[in-house]
Amino acid sequence: MTLEAEPFAGKKVLVVGMARTGMAAARFLRTRGAGVTVSDCRGRGPLEPEIRKLEALGIDCEVGGHRPETFRKTECIVVSPGVPLEQPVLREAAGRGTKILSEIELASRFLRGKIVGITGSNGKTTTTTLVGKILEAAGFRVQVGGNIGVPLISLVESSASDSINVVELSSFQLEAVSSFRAHIAVILNITPDHMDRYPTLEAYARAKLNLLKNQTASDFAVLNREDRLLRDLAAPAAAQRFWFGTEVPVDQGTCLQDDGLVFSQGGKREQMVRLEAIRVKGLHNLENVAAAVTVARLLGASVQSIRESVAGFRGVSHRLEWVREIRGVDFYNDSKATNPASAQRAVEAFEQRLILILGGRDKASDFSVLSPQVSRRVKGLVLLGEASRKIESQLAGTVPVTRAASMEEAVQLAFGQADPGEVVLLAPACSSFDMFRDYEERGNVFKEAVHRL
């Protein structure tokens, strides 16, 4: 997938955003001879360590706002995922004909090997991690990155012609795709999320579907057969279609049959994994495993490596992660449940009664969709963060509600309400940025508070 050698040498390139992805892109471009400037809206104080690292490489740093003249002087702009393309300075630059690239677009022009791109509103990290583990066990040369924590641009140097690059992708990363192409594109599901960034659910879905647009007849699209929105919007494309699901049989792909997951291709059916061998909880995780099995089989992974990897897989941190049991009460950390649909699936994974901790920064979400699950399975709600008032108003009358000023207090209040045999579940249905750096910090603070009990 490599384009012409060193296309950025001598060019003026602007990187927008000084988070992990922006830092990696800036370093990459500088090593290829570009004159690089990084622009960030945040003030110098919290960015001082990053600024020192960049300046030591000869990279200019602009902080405290995006200056229009900086955008006018550049030949190419690389946009970090958290930066909306609708910002006036970016719209003006696009109108002048300035090339605007996402980090994954930039990376794909240098990355060697095949790309497996995995997106969806929920389940991306679990599926990406499991695909990586199966392929590694099967003897492939595997790299895992993207939205999962390692910027794709950071995998370029270690990639090779026989690499399989398994990449978790958010809708933000897919917005500016032009030539990025995944050999296998996986869309797990589409449910309302980030409605503070997208004007409609369809606009959000279209960003996800960008993953399919550059595929060819030699590529594969792996899609959730039971996601209605995905079926309606995923128009016929060049790639070969494979489906996965747990309710409806499929001719091409993986579905639940005969108490296990069965993979079908070209009229041949193979029993892949028995249900009792799958350790991760919940119907949604069964879908994630089915998607991962489909990818692995399409790449030629052996049935044995798939079975052994799935049987040994216990999930990922902050995703229905069991923390500990105290006086008969089990504590689970699902800090990565950052939207209501994800929180719904977390609640549905349990048969026990729950004390549910919700709240954080709202993304223009509709929390009332949680009402059926809360009414059936939740004994009490503990709310914290900026969205607590909105959540309380939208779930009024379902179950008793208490509010907490901190995660420590939320854990204590939840434990006080739980009886032996019940579960305290953190599934916030919100982003973490009102109180924490990210969902990982939120989950770690939750776990620390549990251990202090």
C-alpha positions, -999 to +999 in steps of 0.1 A: +000+000+000+030+022+000+029+053-023+058+072-037+089+074-015+092+103+010+063+124-005+064+148+025+101+157+023+105+195+022+067+202+026+051+223+052+027+201+072+003+211+100-008+185+125-040+195+144-042+182+179-014+173+204-028+142+219-012+107+214-022+104+177-011+139+168+022+135+186+029+102+167+019+118+133+042+148+140+072+126+148+066+104+118+063+134+094+094+150+108+115+119+102+105+121+066+118+156+061+086+176+065+086+210+082+060+203+109+039+225+130+015+212+156-016+233+166-037+227+197-065+247+213-053+240+249-030+263+268+007+257+272+005+246+309-009+210+305+009+205+272+044+215+284+059+180+284+046+173+249+058+207+237+094+200+249+095+167+232+083+181+199+105+212+200+135+189+206+128+173+172+126+207+155+088+208+154+070+241+159+042+242+184+012+266+184-010+264+215-040+283+229-060+283+197-058+277+160-045+307+141-059+311+106-026+323+092-010+290+103-035+270+083-030+293+053+008+287+052+006+249+051+006+225+022-011+196+040-031+192+072-032+160+093-062+160+116-063+141+149-095+121+155-108+144+183-108+174+160-141+179+141-137+185+103-164+212+105-141+237+123-141+269+104-103+269+099-105+234+084-135+242+061-116+273+049-085+253+042-105+226+023-121+254+003-086+266-008-077+231-019-054+223+009-050+185+013-066+173+046-057+138+059-067+118+089-039+099+108-051+065+095-052+078+060-016+090+063-005+058+079-021+036+053+000+052+026+032+038+042+019+007+061+029-027+046+008-058+048-029-063+050-053-043+071-082-057+091-103-026+101-128-031+129-154-005+138-188-003+155-205+016+183-197-011+208-174-041+210-145-028+190-118-033+216-129-068+226-131-079+189-099-063+179-080-079+208-095-113+202-087-112+165-051-103+173-048-132+198-062-158+174-040-147+145-009-147+167-017-182+180-022-193+143+014-181+135+007-149+116+028-118+119+003-096+137+002-059+148-027-044+168-034-007+170-055+022+161-082+034+185-072+007+209-042+027+221-013+025+196-017+050+168-016+033+134+012+056+123+033+040+150+031+006+134+045+017+100+082+010+108+076-024+122+052-035+094+063-060+067+048-073+035+034-103+054+020-083+083-017-085+093-025-051+108-055-054+131-069-019+135-097-006+158-113+024+142-137+050+155-162+071+135-139+101+141-110+083+124-131+073+095-145+107+087-116+118+065-109+086+046-100+090+010-079+060-001-076+040+031-085+004+023-091-026+046-087-061+032-113-071+058-137-045+071-157-054+102-187-033+113-200-047+146-231-026+151-244+010+148-263+025+177-267+062+188-234+076+200-215+109+197-247+127+189-230+159+202-207+157+171-231+143+144-263+160+133-281+127+128-278+091+135-274+085+097-245+109+095-228+090+123-235+057+105-221+071+072-188+078+089-186+042+100-195+030+065-166+048+051-147+017+061-163-001+031-159+025+004-125+016-010-128-022-009-124-043-040-138-077-051-107-094-035-117-079-001-142-089+026-169-070+045-179-087+077-212-073+090-238-078+118-268-096+103-290-085+131-283-048+131-312-033+112-296+001+106-265-016+092-285-038+069-305-008+056-275+016+050-248-008+039-255-006+002-240-033-021-203-027-025-174-044-043-163-065-013-174-101-007-200-100+021-199-122+052-223-119+080-223-128+117-250-131+143-267-152+170-303-154+159-305-158+121-286-185+101-262-171+074-249-187+042-216-169+043-202-161+078-206-172+114-238-178+134-251-196+164-262-232+156-263-265+175-251-249+207-220-234+191-207-210+165-207-223+130-187-208+101-201-212+066-184-205+033-191-218-002-216-243+010-193-258+036-202-256+073-176-259+102-183-261+139-159-236+153-165-230+191-189-246+216-209-222+237-196-236+269-160-228+258-168-190+256-158-173+288-168-137+281-203-127+294-233-115+275-250-119+241-231-089+227-198-107+234-211-138+216-215-115+186-180-101+191-166-137+191-186-146+160-171-116+142-136-125+153-141-161+142-152-149+108-121-127+103-097-154+115-112-181+092-112-158+062-075-152+068-068-189+070-064-194+108-068-230+118-099-242+136-077-254+165-060-220+170-095-204+169-109-228+195-079-225+218-078-187+216-115-182+223-114-207+252-085-188+268-100-153+262-114-136+293-121-102+278-103-069+281-098-044+309-127-021+316-151-043+296-173-063+320-141-069+340-147-088+372-129-068+400-135-088+432-161-102+455-167-086+489-192-102+514-210-120+486-213-089+464-195-090+430-180-059+415-177-054+377-159-027+358-174-017+324-160+018+322-158+014+284-196+014+283-196+051+271-231+052+255-265+039+265-266+010+241-233-003+256-247+001+291-279-018+280-258-047+269-238-047+301-269-049+322-284-077+300-252-098+306-263-104+342-290-126+357-284-112+393-299-080+406-277-050+401-267-017+417-258+003+386-234+032+386-241+056+357-229+091+347-202+112+332-202+137+303-233+135+281-229+131+244-264+142+236-276+107+244-311+095+251-308+077+285-345+067+285-337+037+263-322+021+294-356+020+311-366-016+302-333-030+314-332-009+345-368-018+355-362-055+350-327-060+365-316-030+385-322-026+422-309+010+425-290+036+405-260+056+417-254+087+395-223+109+392-209+135+369-223+162+346-251+140+332-265+129+365-295+153+364-304+144+329-302+107+336-323+110+367-350+130+348-351+105+319-352+074+342-375+089+368-398+064+385-379+033+375-358+025+406-345+044+436-317+069+427-289+083+448-262+107+437-225+107+444-199+135+442-170+111+434-163+076+423-152+067+458-186+078+472-204+061+443-187+027+452-195+031+489-232+040+482-236+011+458-220-014+482-243-001+509-274-010+488-262-044+476-271-077+493-251-109+490-256-125+456-261-091+439-237-072+416-223-036+416-218-027+380-200+004+367-215+010+332-216+048+329-233+052+295-213+085+292-178+097+283-154+102+312-140+136+304-159+156+331-139+139+359-112+117+344-086+117+316-102+088+298-123+057+304-092+038+316-085+062+344-122+061+354-121+023+355-089+022+375-103+047+400-134+025+403-112-006+409-091+012+435-122+023+454-135-013+454-103-026+468-103+000+495-136-013+507 
